[in-house]
Amino acid sequence: MPPKATINSPEVEALASVFVSLGLAPKTATELARQPKSGGPFKALIDEYGLEGKSLGEKPASALVKLSSSKGKIGPGEEGFIVQKIIKGDIKSPDQVTAAVKFVEGNSAGTPINEEAFDKACGVGVDISTSDLPDLLRSYISSLPSPPDSWTSLGPVLGGIRSSVSDLRWADAGQVKTSLETLFTELFGSKEEAAKARAEASAAASKAAKPAKGKPVTSDPSAEASSSSSPVIPTNIFREGFLSEFHKPGENPQSEARLKAQHLDWTKGKVYTRFPPEPNGYLHIGHVKAIMIDFGYAKFHGGRCYLRFDDTNPEAEEGKFFQSILETVRWLGFEPWKITYSSDNFDRLYELAVELIRRGKAYVCTCDVEKVKEDRGGGKGNPVACEHRNRPVEESLHEFDRMKNGEYPEKKAVLRMKMDLDSGNPYMWDTIAYRVKLAPHHRTADKWKIYPTYDFTHCLCDSFENISHSLCTVEFIPARESYEWLCDALSVYKPRQYEFARLNLQGTFLSKRKIARLVSRGLVKDWDDPRLYTIVALRRRGVPPGALLAFVSELGVTTVQSTTELQKFESCLRAYLEESAPRLMMVLNPIKVVIDNVPDDYRVPVEVPLHPKIPAMGTVTTSFTKELYIDADDFREVDSPDYFRLAPGKTVGLFKAPHPVTYLSHSTENGRITQIRVKLENDGKAKKAKAYIQWVSGPDAVRVEEVRYFHPLFKSDPPPSDFESDVDPKSLEIFTDALIEPAFYSLAKKAILNARKESEERLKKAKEESAVPSISSASAPVEGSEAAGEDEPVATAEQLVGMENIRFQGMRLAYFAVDRESKLGCLEESEGEKPGKKSGDKIILNRIVSLKEDSGKKA
């Protein structure tokens, strides 16, 4: 796939200037200019219709960008018609462009377009002002068979508007959402009040019995939301925008009518998608988007999604990657309908390669590698025919058989498809279909000496599996032409390919090759080092799967490439944890505090809420004692007027403690504060404290072996080419004196028990809903292969449960998760046994993300 152009190259600047002059925003124009596969078609459209130098404005220019992504789908006459509609201002939005393309696709080539019907189908002339929206929305809602009954109906109503025949679908989406939210507030109260009411109703419903009057409600600490092994899958990206515009199963055109009939007979009109990773490494954060789109789109439409391992490169595949990929997909909340392998189809793919030769559409080329590159234009265009292109069919069949039998060494012979050298698309310049590789395969051992390429395998496996929507990233836009060519050349069912922009994250890289270098040189601990952005690393760090899905949903799905700032990711992560993670009192750098005016055995039980805004999480009981610990950041030896925590002469509140305390004195040793003595203001004379700080009971404090804070791995953004020398030695910060309240054990045990129960339920349901396992020998690993000698990737309940399920907010510090290197004896006890510290316990915490800074407190 072609690399991005350098952002400040003269070519990019010149192209971006053309786009800006047309009306695009500078940032959008630059990003588009950097993407040859997106910017190229847009520039071609500008040239074709003589638009360079014209100033159309941002909306028409954006509409033209959308139209350019449809090149090849419609004829030149139909495209020209839509271009003129955009220039005139009749077509203004991407949604209208989508409707326009869909309308003209059904128009027979060369026949006039019914402009009146076109205008009606595309919302031409519909002009809805902000003031019109309230009445139109009320009318729309009243027409629904099931009117909305709460704020939970907001998403479905918005999605319904987009897919309806109402003129509302042509209104500005942002204005519609704002107006609908105002209407929902009138009907159901504010969103915040509704959320609070649902939480309180949930809490009330979960009580086994009404508590005694006057007794505080206490529940076992629960982290069900953030510790869940079954994350909620957002659906808004499938209801509206790019992913809502796809065809219905069976509407994708076929070269022969029988192919459509056979496809619909097999699928029964269901959506079928696939997630096809290469099993040659661990998946990264960019794959979260692909997994969510592939699996989520099928789930949203009541369809099915395959997990297909694209195992066509025998040199790079390892068993551990197959298992890791399956675990990752399931951890993110999705269950494959069926697990398949491209290698399942090696026999069938070989037969089709032979058929392609027989049809005169493939030939064996024995040119060396450099000659093949030169014939294909050497990266500069102008391809020429290979000297073997017109080889007789029988000769190519004979040579292909020799390739199969291992008579050719690697790189000395390939099977090339006879495509279209006059095309402007390099993917049509006689792409390679098969190459010689003498390495044994993970599943087929040494049965094969030739292996199909991605370009030959991918579309045919999609066809074999009756995929209705083949979803991939925009790098594969030019591959769509060769994808469709091959299906038509072999007269097989042709799936429809759609492309979306990949997820790029600022300040890091996702290259497997580069990460492997970091691991091999010991610059990170392993592929799951929490400073990386592999999914196994994010999981170990404690990032909840639901937060990753929410992040993708928040970004949305388009075809325009962009890079997301790390701050955006962290903001989404905080927002998710704010609503799902329980709170515990914890001190990172403890200082001992002694209350002078209470007896040595002073102990007062204190009820502490696990979440101040979500009563349903319940409370825990801790003890307020004579000796306790506060964080070093909450004490100053020298006071100042703008400082409200503990200092000489100051009174401070202790969170949920019965009374505030006032400073009396402190001790130091070698310049370090070792103890603070205070007075408990229990005589009723003290003023209300201006600040409250967290604390941990001295006798009950639980020691944390390590607290690991992760900072950016590299000093530079983006990392330079010599990235190994740019690794920041301060990117891992370790604290070894932290203390946490004893309720940690109850929280940990409850989180793991909940996760185990959810995982077992999910596994049972997944087995019930998955395809019946194939007993065909073609789908089993060959005897003697690596896969035959070890377990195949299988779904288990255990793979969804780990120490990272234990997540919480260390009050006023950060969000934390327990690291996999920890040991907690309470997790092995029976469910009814009260959890607590056990011999051999070792607690290691990973900071998931910092808190937002508050006044006077560093997160």
C-alpha positions in Angstrom: 0.0 0.0 0.0 1.4 3.5 -0.9 2.8 5.6 2.0 1.5 9.0 2.9 3.2 11.9 1.2 5.4 14.1 3.4 3.2 16.9 4.9 5.5 19.7 3.8 6.6 18.4 0.4 6.1 20.8 -2.6 3.7 18.3 -4.2 1.5 18.2 -1.2 1.6 22.0 -0.7 0.7 22.6 -4.3 -2.2 20.1 -4.3 -3.5 21.4 -1.0 -3.4 24.9 -2.4 -5.7 23.8 -5.3 -8.1 22.2 -2.8 -8.1 25.2 -0.5 -8.8 27.6 -3.4 -11.8 25.4 -4.3 -13.2 25.8 -0.8 -11.9 23.1 1.5 -10.5 24.1 5.0 -6.7 24.1 5.0 -6.3 21.2 7.5 -8.8 19.0 5.5 -7.1 20.0 2.2 -3.6 19.1 3.5 -4.7 15.7 4.9 -6.5 14.9 1.6 -3.4 15.9 -0.4 -1.3 13.6 1.6 -3.5 10.6 0.7 -2.9 9.6 -3.0 -5.8 7.2 -2.9 -8.3 9.9 -1.7 -6.7 13.1 -3.1 -5.9 11.6 -6.5 -9.6 10.9 -7.5 -10.6 14.4 -6.1 -7.8 16.1 -8.2 -8.9 14.0 -11.3 -12.5 15.2 -10.8 -11.3 18.8 -10.6 -9.3 18.5 -13.8 -12.0 16.6 -15.6 -14.6 19.3 -15.0 -12.3 22.3 -15.2 -12.8 23.4 -11.6 -9.2 24.5 -10.8 -9.2 28.2 -10.0 -12.9 28.3 -9.1 -14.0 29.1 -5.6 -17.1 27.2 -4.6 -17.1 27.3 -0.8 -16.6 24.6 1.8 -19.9 22.7 1.5 -19.8 22.3 -2.3 -16.1 21.4 -2.1 -16.8 18.7 0.6 -19.7 17.4 -1.5 -17.3 17.0 -4.5 -14.8 15.1 -2.3 -17.6 12.7 -1.4 -18.5 12.3 -5.0 -14.9 11.6 -6.0 -14.9 8.6 -3.7 -17.6 7.1 -5.9 -15.5 7.1 -9.1 -16.1 4.0 -11.1 -19.5 3.3 -9.5 -21.4 5.5 -12.0 -21.0 6.5 -15.6 -19.4 9.8 -16.8 -22.7 11.2 -17.8 -24.3 10.6 -14.4 -21.2 11.9 -12.6 -21.2 15.1 -14.7 -24.9 15.6 -13.9 -24.2 15.4 -10.1 -21.2 17.7 -10.5 -23.3 20.4 -12.1 -26.0 20.0 -9.3 -23.3 20.5 -6.7 -21.9 23.6 -8.5 -25.4 25.1 -8.8 -26.0 24.6 -5.1 -28.7 22.0 -5.5 -26.6 19.3 -3.8 -24.9 20.6 -0.6 -24.2 17.8 1.8 -22.4 14.4 1.8 -25.8 12.7 2.6 -27.3 14.3 -0.6 -24.3 13.1 -2.6 -24.8 9.5 -1.3 -28.5 9.7 -2.3 -27.6 11.1 -5.7 -25.1 8.4 -6.4 -27.6 5.7 -5.3 -30.3 7.3 -7.6 -28.2 7.4 -10.7 -26.8 3.9 -10.2 -30.2 2.7 -11.0 -30.3 4.8 -14.2 -29.6 2.9 -17.4 -26.5 4.1 -19.1 -27.1 6.6 -21.8 -30.7 7.4 -20.9 -31.7 10.8 -19.6 -32.0 11.3 -15.9 -35.5 12.1 -14.6 -34.5 15.4 -12.9 -37.8 15.8 -11.0 -37.5 12.3 -9.5 -33.8 12.9 -8.8 -34.5 16.2 -6.9 -37.1 14.5 -4.8 -34.9 11.6 -3.9 -32.0 13.8 -3.0 -33.7 16.6 -1.1 -33.0 19.3 -3.6 -34.9 22.5 -2.6 -35.5 21.3 0.9 -34.5 24.1 3.2 -35.2 23.5 6.9 -34.3 26.4 9.3 -33.6 26.0 13.0 -36.9 27.5 13.8 -38.7 24.9 11.7 -37.2 22.0 13.5 -39.3 21.8 16.8 -42.6 21.5 15.0 -41.3 19.1 12.4 -39.8 16.9 15.1 -43.0 16.8 17.1 -44.9 15.9 13.9 -42.3 13.1 13.2 -42.5 11.7 16.7 -46.3 11.7 16.7 -46.2 9.6 13.5 -44.0 6.8 15.0 -45.8 3.5 15.9 -43.9 3.5 19.2 -43.3 7.0 20.5 -40.2 7.6 22.6 -40.6 7.0 26.3 -37.3 8.1 27.8 -33.9 9.6 27.0 -32.8 6.1 26.0 -34.9 6.6 22.8 -32.8 9.5 21.6 -30.4 7.4 19.6 -33.0 5.3 17.9 -35.1 8.4 17.0 -32.1 10.1 15.4 -31.2 6.9 13.5 -34.8 6.6 12.3 -34.8 10.2 11.0 -31.7 9.4 8.9 -33.3 6.3 7.3 -36.8 7.8 6.9 -38.5 9.5 4.0 -39.1 12.6 6.1 -37.6 15.9 4.9 -35.9 16.0 8.3 -33.1 13.7 7.0 -31.8 16.6 4.9 -31.6 19.0 7.8 -28.3 19.8 9.5 -27.6 16.8 11.7 -26.1 18.8 14.5 -29.1 21.1 14.6 -31.5 18.2 14.5 -29.7 16.6 17.5 -29.7 19.8 19.5 -33.4 20.5 18.8 -34.4 16.9 19.6 -32.5 17.1 22.9 -34.4 20.2 23.8 -37.7 18.4 23.0 -36.6 15.4 25.1 -35.9 17.7 28.0 -39.4 19.1 27.8 -40.8 15.5 27.7 -38.6 13.7 30.1 -36.7 16.2 32.2 -32.9 16.9 31.9 -30.6 14.1 30.7 -28.7 14.3 34.1 -31.9 14.0 36.1 -33.0 11.0 34.0 -29.7 9.3 34.4 -29.8 9.8 38.2 -33.4 8.4 38.3 -32.3 5.3 36.3 -29.4 4.7 38.7 -31.6 5.1 41.8 -34.2 2.8 40.3 -31.6 0.2 39.5 -30.2 0.4 43.0 -33.7 0.1 44.5 -34.5 -2.9 42.3 -31.3 -4.7 43.3 -32.0 -4.6 47.1 -33.0 -8.0 48.4 -34.8 -6.5 51.4 -35.7 -3.0 52.7 -33.0 -2.0 55.2 -33.9 -1.1 58.8 -35.0 2.5 59.4 -32.0 4.7 60.1 -29.5 2.1 59.0 -27.2 3.3 56.2 -27.5 1.2 53.0 -24.2 -0.7 52.5 -23.5 -3.0 49.6 -20.5 -5.1 48.8 -18.0 -3.0 46.8 -18.8 -3.5 43.1 -16.9 -2.6 40.0 -19.4 -4.2 37.6 -19.3 -1.4 35.1 -15.6 -0.9 34.7 -14.7 -4.6 35.5 -17.2 -6.0 33.0 -16.1 -8.7 30.6 -19.1 -7.8 28.4 -18.7 -4.2 27.3 -21.6 -2.3 25.9 -21.2 -1.9 22.1 -22.1 1.6 20.8 -24.5 1.6 17.9 -24.6 5.3 16.9 -22.0 4.9 14.2 -24.1 2.3 12.4 -27.3 4.3 12.7 -26.0 7.5 11.1 -23.2 8.7 8.9 -21.0 6.7 6.5 -21.8 3.2 7.9 -25.6 3.8 7.5 -25.3 4.3 3.8 -24.3 0.8 2.6 -26.4 -1.4 0.3 -28.8 -4.0 1.5 -27.7 -7.7 1.0 -28.3 -8.7 -2.6 -28.2 -5.2 -4.0 -24.5 -5.4 -5.0 -24.3 -6.0 -8.8 -23.2 -9.3 -10.2 -21.9 -10.4 -13.6 -24.6 -13.1 -13.8 -28.1 -13.1 -12.3 -27.6 -16.7 -11.0 -24.8 -15.5 -8.7 -27.1 -13.1 -6.9 -29.8 -15.8 -6.5 -27.3 -18.3 -5.1 -25.9 -15.7 -2.7 -29.4 -14.7 -1.3 -30.4 -18.4 -1.1 -27.4 -19.1 1.1 -27.5 -15.9 3.2 -31.3 -15.6 3.5 -30.8 -11.8 3.2 -28.6 -11.6 6.3 -25.5 -9.3 6.5 -22.2 -11.3 6.5 -18.9 -9.6 7.3 -15.4 -10.8 8.2 -12.4 -9.6 10.2 -9.4 -10.9 8.3 -6.1 -10.3 10.3 -2.7 -11.7 9.4 -1.6 -13.9 12.3 1.9 -12.5 12.3 1.8 -10.2 15.4 -0.3 -8.7 18.1 -3.1 -6.4 17.2 -2.9 -2.6 18.0 -5.3 0.2 18.8 -5.9 0.8 15.1 -7.4 -2.7 14.9 -10.0 -1.8 17.5 -11.8 0.3 14.9 -11.7 -2.4 12.3 -12.9 -5.0 14.7 -15.7 -2.8 15.9 -16.8 -2.0 12.4 -16.6 -5.6 11.0 -18.3 -7.3 14.0 -20.5 -4.3 15.0 -22.0 -3.8 11.6 -23.1 -7.4 11.3 -24.4 -7.4 14.9 -26.3 -4.2 14.4 -28.1 -5.6 11.4 -28.7 -9.0 12.9 -26.1 -10.7 10.7 -22.9 -12.7 11.3 -19.2 -12.0 11.2 -16.4 -14.5 10.5 -13.0 -14.3 12.2 -10.8 -15.3 9.2 -7.1 -15.7 9.7 -5.4 -14.5 6.5 -2.6 -17.1 6.8 -1.0 -16.9 3.3 2.5 -16.0 4.4 4.1 -19.1 6.0 7.3 -17.4 7.1 5.7 -15.0 9.6 2.9 -16.9 11.3 3.0 -18.3 14.8 0.5 -20.2 16.9 0.6 -17.6 19.7 -0.7 -14.9 17.4 -3.8 -16.9 16.3 -4.8 -17.4 20.0 -4.0 -13.7 20.9 -6.1 -12.4 18.1 -9.1 -14.5 19.1 -8.7 -13.4 22.7 -8.5 -9.8 21.7 -11.7 -9.9 19.5 -13.6 -11.5 22.4 -12.1 -9.1 25.0 -13.5 -6.3 23.0 -17.0 -7.8 23.4 -17.4 -9.6 20.1 -17.9 -13.3 19.3 -17.0 -14.8 15.9 -19.9 -16.6 14.2 -17.2 -18.9 12.7 -13.4 -19.1 12.8 -11.9 -19.8 9.3 -8.5 -19.7 7.7 -7.5 -18.6 4.2 -5.5 -21.9 4.1 -8.8 -23.8 4.4 -9.3 -22.8 0.8 -5.8 -23.5 -0.6 -7.0 -26.4 -2.8 -10.0 -24.4 -4.1 -7.8 -21.3 -4.7 -5.3 -23.4 -6.7 -8.1 -24.8 -8.9 -9.4 -21.3 -9.6 -5.8 -20.2 -10.5 -5.7 -23.0 -13.0 -9.1 -21.9 -14.3 -7.9 -18.3 -14.7 -5.0 -19.5 -16.8 -7.4 -21.6 -18.9 -9.6 -18.5 -19.5 -6.5 -16.7 -20.8 -6.4 -14.3 -17.9 -3.3 -15.4 -16.1 0.2 -16.4 -17.1 3.4 -17.7 -15.5 6.2 -15.1 -15.5 9.8 -16.2 -15.0 11.3 -12.7 -15.0 13.5 -11.7 -12.1 12.1 -9.5 -9.3 13.7 -6.3 -10.7 12.4 -6.9 -14.2 8.8 -7.4 -12.9 9.1 -4.1 -11.0 10.4 -2.4 -14.1 7.6 -3.8 -16.3 5.1 -2.6 -13.8 6.3 1.0 -14.2 9.0 1.0 -11.5 6.7 3.1 -9.3 6.6 5.8 -11.9 3.7 4.6 -14.1 3.7 3.6 -17.8 3.7 -0.2 -17.4 4.8 -2.4 -20.3 3.7 -6.0 -21.2 5.8 -8.8 -19.7 7.6 -10.9 -22.3 5.6 -13.9 -21.0 2.2 -12.1 -21.1 1.1 -13.9 -24.3 2.5 -17.3 -23.4 0.3 -20.1 -24.6 -2.2 -21.3 -22.1 -0.9 -24.9 -22.1 2.6 -23.6 -21.5 1.5 -21.5 -18.5 -0.4 -24.5 -17.1 2.7 -26.6 -17.4 4.9 -24.0 -15.7 2.4 -23.4 -13.0 2.4 -27.2 -12.3 6.2 -27.0 -12.0 5.9 -24.2 -9.5 3.4 -26.3 -7.5 5.8 -29.2 -7.5 8.7 -27.1 -6.1 10.8 -27.2 -9.3 11.4 -23.4 -9.1 13.3 -21.7 -6.4 11.8 -18.7 -4.6 11.6 -15.5 -6.6 12.2 -17.3 -9.9 8.6 -17.7 -11.1 5.3 -16.1 -10.3 1.7 -16.4 -11.6 0.5 -13.0 -12.8 -3.1 -12.0 -13.7 -3.5 -10.6 -17.2 -5.4 -7.5 -16.3 -5.4 -4.0 -17.9 -2.1 -2.3 -18.6 -4.0 0.8 -20.0 -5.7 1.4 -16.6 -4.5 4.3 -14.5 -4.6 2.0 -11.5 -1.4 0.1 -10.6 -3.4 -2.7 -9.1 -4.5 -3.5 -12.6 -1.0 -3.9 -14.0 -0.8 -7.7 -14.0 -0.7 -8.2 -10.2 0.9 -11.3 -8.9 -1.5 -14.1 -7.9 0.9 -16.9 -6.7 4.5 -17.0 -5.7 7.0 -19.7 -4.7 7.7 -20.1 -1.0 9.4 -23.2 0.3 8.8 -22.6 4.0 6.5 -24.9 5.9 3.0 -23.6 6.7 1.6 -23.4 10.2 -1.4 -25.5 9.2 -0.6 -27.2 5.9 3.0 -28.2 6.8 5.0 -28.8 3.6 2.0 -29.7 1.4 2.4 -26.5 -0.7 5.4 -24.9 -2.4 3.3 -22.1 -3.8 1.1 -19.7 -1.9 -1.6 -17.2 -3.1 -1.1 -13.5 -2.6 -3.4 -11.2 -0.6 -4.7 -9.8 -3.9 -5.7 -13.2 -5.2 -6.9 -14.7 -1.9 -8.9 -11.9 -0.2 -11.7 -11.4 -2.7 -12.1 -15.1 -3.4 -12.3 -16.1 0.2 -14.9 -13.2 0.7 -16.8 -14.8 -2.2 -16.6 -18.4 -0.8 -18.0 -17.1 2.5 -20.8 -15.1 0.9 -19.6 -11.8 2.5 -22.2 -9.1 1.8 -20.0 -6.2 3.0 -16.2 -6.4 2.7 -15.0 -3.6 5.0 -11.4 -2.4 4.9 -9.3 0.8 5.2 -8.9 3.4 2.5 -5.5 2.2 1.5 -7.4 -0.5 -0.4 -9.6 1.8 -2.5 -7.5 1.2 -5.6 -7.6 -2.6 -4.8 -11.4 -2.6 -5.2 -11.0 -2.5 -9.0 -8.8 -5.6 -9.0 -11.0 -7.3 -6.4 -14.0 -6.9 -8.6 -12.1 -7.8 -11.8 -11.0 -11.2 -10.4 -14.4 -12.2 -9.2 -15.9 -11.3 -12.6 -13.0 -13.0 -14.5 -13.8 -16.3 -12.7 -17.6 -15.8 -12.8 -18.0 -16.1 -9.0 -20.1 -14.1 -6.5 -18.7 -10.6 -6.1 -19.0 -9.0 -2.6 -19.1 -5.2 -2.3 -16.0 -3.6 -0.8 -16.3 -0.4 1.3 -13.4 1.6 2.7 -13.0 3.7 5.9 -10.2 5.8 7.3 -7.9 4.0 9.7 -7.3 5.1 13.3 -4.0 6.9 13.7 -2.9 8.1 17.1 -0.4 10.9 17.8 2.9 10.4 19.5 3.4 6.7 18.9 3.7 4.2 16.1 1.8 0.9 15.5 4.3 -0.8 13.2 4.9 -4.4 14.2 8.4 -4.3 12.9 9.3 -1.3 15.0 7.7 -2.6 18.1 9.6 -5.9 17.6 12.8 -3.9 17.6 11.9 -2.2 20.9 11.1 -5.6 22.5 14.2 -7.4 21.2 16.5 -4.6 22.4 14.9 -4.5 25.9 13.7 -1.0 25.5 10.2 -2.2 26.6 9.4 -5.2 28.6 7.3 -7.1 26.0 4.5 -6.6 23.5 2.2 -5.9 26.5 4.3 -3.2 28.0 1.7 -0.6 29.1 3.6 2.2 27.4 2.8 0.7 24.0 -0.5 0.9 22.1 -0.9 -2.8 21.2 -4.2 -4.0 22.5 -2.5 -6.5 24.9 -0.6 -3.5 26.3 -3.7 -1.4 26.7 -5.5 -4.3 28.4 -2.6 -4.8 30.8 -2.5 -1.1 31.6 -6.2 -1.4 32.6 -8.0 0.3 29.8 -11.5 -1.1 29.7 -12.6 -2.6 26.4 -15.8 -0.5 26.6 -13.7 2.7 26.7 -11.9 1.7 23.5 -15.2 1.1 21.8 -16.5 4.5 23.1 -13.4 6.2 21.7 -14.0 4.8 18.2 -17.6 5.7 18.4 -16.7 9.3 19.6 -14.4 9.7 16.6 -17.0 8.5 14.1 -16.3 6.7 10.8 -15.5 8.6 7.6 -13.2 8.1 4.6 -10.9 11.1 5.4 -7.6 10.2 7.0 -6.5 12.1 10.1 -4.4 11.6 13.2 -6.1 11.8 16.6 -4.4 13.6 19.5 -3.5 11.5 22.5 -5.3 13.9 24.7 -8.6 13.0 22.9 -8.0 9.3 23.7 -7.2 10.1 27.3 -10.3 12.4 27.6 -12.6 9.6 26.3 -10.9 7.2 28.7 -11.4 9.5 31.7 -15.1 10.1 30.8 -15.7 6.3 30.6 -14.0 5.6 33.9 -15.7 8.6 35.6 -19.0 6.8 35.1 -17.9 3.3 35.8 -15.0 3.0 38.2 -15.5 2.9 42.0 -13.4 5.1 44.3 -11.0 4.0 47.0 -8.9 6.1 49.4 -5.2 5.8 48.6 -2.0 7.7 49.4 0.9 7.6 47.0 3.6 9.1 49.2 2.4 8.5 52.8 3.1 10.7 55.8 2.0 9.4 59.2 -0.5 11.5 61.1 -1.2 11.1 64.9 -4.3 12.6 66.5 -3.2 13.8 69.9 -6.5 14.2 71.7 -8.0 10.7 71.3 -7.2 7.5 73.1 -4.9 4.8 71.6 -7.8 2.5 70.9 -9.9 5.2 69.2 -11.7 3.6 66.2 -14.8 5.1 64.5 -16.5 3.3 61.6 -16.9 5.5 58.6 -19.2 4.9 55.6 -17.5 5.9 52.3 -19.4 5.9 49.0 -17.8 3.9 46.2 -19.0 6.6 43.8 -20.4 10.0 44.9 -22.7 10.3 41.9 -23.8 6.7 41.6 -25.4 5.5 44.8 -26.1 2.1 43.2 -22.5 1.2 43.6 -23.0 1.2 47.4 -20.6 2.0 50.2 -17.7 0.5 52.1 -16.9 0.8 55.8 -13.4 1.9 56.9 -12.1 2.9 60.3 -11.1 6.3 61.4 -8.3 5.7 63.9 -5.7 7.6 66.1 -3.0 6.9 63.6 -3.6 7.5 59.9 -1.7 8.4 56.7 -2.2 11.3 54.3 -0.4 12.0 51.0 2.8 14.1 51.2 1.3 16.5 48.6 -1.4 17.4 51.1 1.0 19.0 53.6 3.2 22.1 53.4 5.7 23.2 56.0 5.3 26.8 54.9 1.7 28.0 54.6 0.3 30.4 52.0 -3.1 32.2 51.7 -4.0 30.2 48.6 -3.3 26.8 50.1 -6.2 25.1 51.8 -4.8 21.7 52.8 -2.8 20.8 55.9 -0.1 23.3 57.0 1.0 25.1 60.2 -2.0 26.9 61.7 -4.4 25.2 59.2 -7.5 23.1 59.7 -8.4 20.5 57.0 -11.2 18.1 56.5 -10.6 14.3 56.1 -12.9 12.8 53.6 -16.0 11.4 55.4 -14.3 11.6 58.8 -16.5 12.8 61.6 -14.5 15.9 62.3 -11.7 18.0 60.8 -8.1 18.1 62.2 -5.9 21.1 63.0 -2.1 21.1 62.7 0.0 21.0 66.0 3.5 20.0 65.0 5.6 17.8 62.7 8.9 15.8 62.8 11.6 15.5 60.1 14.5 13.2 59.6 17.2 13.9 57.1 15.1 16.7 55.6 12.1 14.3 55.2 8.8 14.8 57.0 8.2 11.6 59.0 5.2 12.5 61.2 2.5 15.2 61.7 0.7 15.6 65.0 -2.8 17.1 64.9 -5.8 17.8 67.0 -9.3 16.4 66.3 -11.8 19.3 66.3 -14.5 17.3 68.0 -15.7 20.0 70.4 -18.0 21.7 67.8 -16.0 24.9 67.8 -14.0 24.5 64.6 -15.0 26.3 61.4 -16.1 24.3 58.4 -13.0 23.0 56.5 -12.2 24.7 53.2 -10.7 21.5 51.8 -11.0 17.7 52.2 -8.2 15.3 51.7 -8.1 11.5 51.4 -6.5 9.3 54.1 -5.9 5.7 55.1 -6.3 4.2 58.5 -2.8 3.4 60.1 -3.6 0.0 61.6 -5.5 -1.2 58.6 -3.5 0.3 55.7 -2.7 -2.1 52.9 0.8 -1.7 51.4 1.1 -1.6 47.6 4.3 -3.2 46.3 4.6 -0.9 43.3 2.5 1.8 41.6 3.6 2.3 38.0 3.0 5.6 36.3 3.4 5.5 32.5 4.5 8.5 30.5 5.0 9.0 26.7 7.6 6.4 25.6 9.4 8.8 23.3 10.9 12.2 23.9 9.8 13.4 20.4 6.4 13.6 18.7 6.4 12.0 16.3 9.2 9.6 17.1 12.2 10.0 14.7 13.6 7.4 12.4 16.2 6.4 15.0 13.5 5.9 17.5 15.5 3.6 19.7 17.7 6.5 20.8 14.6 8.6 21.5 13.1 6.3 24.2 12.6 8.4 27.3 14.2 6.7 30.4 11.7 8.6 32.5 8.7 7.1 30.7 8.2 4.6 33.6 7.9 6.0 37.1 7.6 3.6 40.1 6.3 4.4 43.6 7.0 1.9 46.3 5.5 3.3 49.5 1.8 3.7 48.5 -1.0 2.6 50.9 -4.6 1.8 50.2 -7.7 1.2 52.3 -8.5 -2.4 53.2 -11.8 -2.3 51.2 -9.5 -3.0 48.2 -9.7 -6.7 48.9 -13.5 -6.8 48.8 -13.5 -4.7 45.6 -10.9 -7.0 44.0 -12.8 -10.2 44.8 -16.1 -8.8 43.7 -14.7 -7.6 40.4 -13.2 -10.9 39.6 -16.2 -12.9 40.6 -18.5 -10.7 38.5 -16.1 -11.0 35.5 -16.0 -14.8 35.8 -19.7 -15.1 35.9 -20.2 -12.8 32.9 -17.5 -14.7 30.9 -19.1 -18.0 31.5 -22.5 -16.7 30.4 -20.9 -15.1 27.3 -19.1 -18.3 26.4 -22.3 -20.4 26.7 -24.3 -17.9 24.6 -21.5 -17.7 22.0 -21.4 -21.5 21.6 -25.2 -21.5 21.1 -25.1 -18.8 18.4 -21.9 -19.8 16.5 -21.8 -22.0 13.4 -21.6 -25.7 13.7 -17.9 -26.6 13.6 -16.9 -28.1 10.2 -15.7 -31.7 10.2 -14.2 -31.3 6.7 -10.6 -32.4 6.4 -10.0 -29.2 4.4 -10.6 -27.2 7.5 -8.3 -29.2 9.8 -4.6 -28.7 10.1 -2.4 -31.2 8.2 -0.8 -33.9 10.2 2.7 -32.9 11.1 2.0 -29.1 11.0 2.6 -26.9 13.9 -1.2 -26.3 14.4 -1.7 -30.1 14.5 0.8 -30.4 17.4 -0.8 -27.7 19.5 -4.2 -26.4 20.5 -6.1 -24.5 17.9 -7.3 -21.1 19.0 -10.4 -21.6 21.0 -12.8 -19.5 23.1 -12.7 -20.0 26.8 -14.2 -18.2 29.8 -10.8 -17.7 31.4 -9.4 -15.6 28.5 -11.8 -12.7 29.4 -10.8 -12.5 33.1 -7.6 -11.0 34.3 -6.2 -8.8 37.1 -6.9 -5.8 34.9 -10.6 -6.3 35.6 -9.9 -4.8 39.1 -10.1 -1.1 38.3 -10.8 1.9 40.6 -10.1 5.5 41.1 -7.5 6.3 43.8 -9.3 9.3 45.2 -7.7 12.6 43.9 -4.8 10.6 42.4 -5.6 8.7 39.2 -7.4 5.7 37.8 -5.7 2.4 38.5 -5.8 -1.3 37.6 -4.1 -4.3 39.1 -1.2 -5.6 37.1 -0.9 -9.2 35.9 2.2 -9.7 38.0 0.2 -9.2 41.2 -0.8 -12.1 43.6 -4.0 -11.9 45.6 -4.9 -14.9 47.8 -8.5 -13.7 48.3 -9.2 -14.4 44.6 -8.8 -18.2 45.2 -11.1 -18.3 48.2 -14.7 -19.5 48.1 -17.3 -16.8 47.2 -18.7 -16.7 50.8 -15.4 -16.2 52.5 -14.6 -12.7 53.7 -11.6 -11.4 51.7 -8.5 -9.9 53.3 -4.7 -10.0 53.2 -3.1 -13.4 52.7 0.5 -14.5 53.0 2.4 -14.0 49.7 0.1 -11.2 48.5 1.8 -8.8 46.1 -0.1 -5.8 44.8 1.1 -3.9 41.8 -1.0 -1.1 40.3 -0.8 0.4 36.9 -2.0 4.0 36.4 -4.6 3.8 33.6 -4.9 7.6 33.1 -4.5 10.7 35.2 -7.4 12.7 36.6 -8.2 16.1 35.3 -6.3 18.7 37.3 -8.3 20.3 40.0 -7.5 23.5 41.9 -4.4 23.2 43.8 -4.0 19.5 43.2 -1.8 17.9 40.6 -3.4 14.8 39.2 
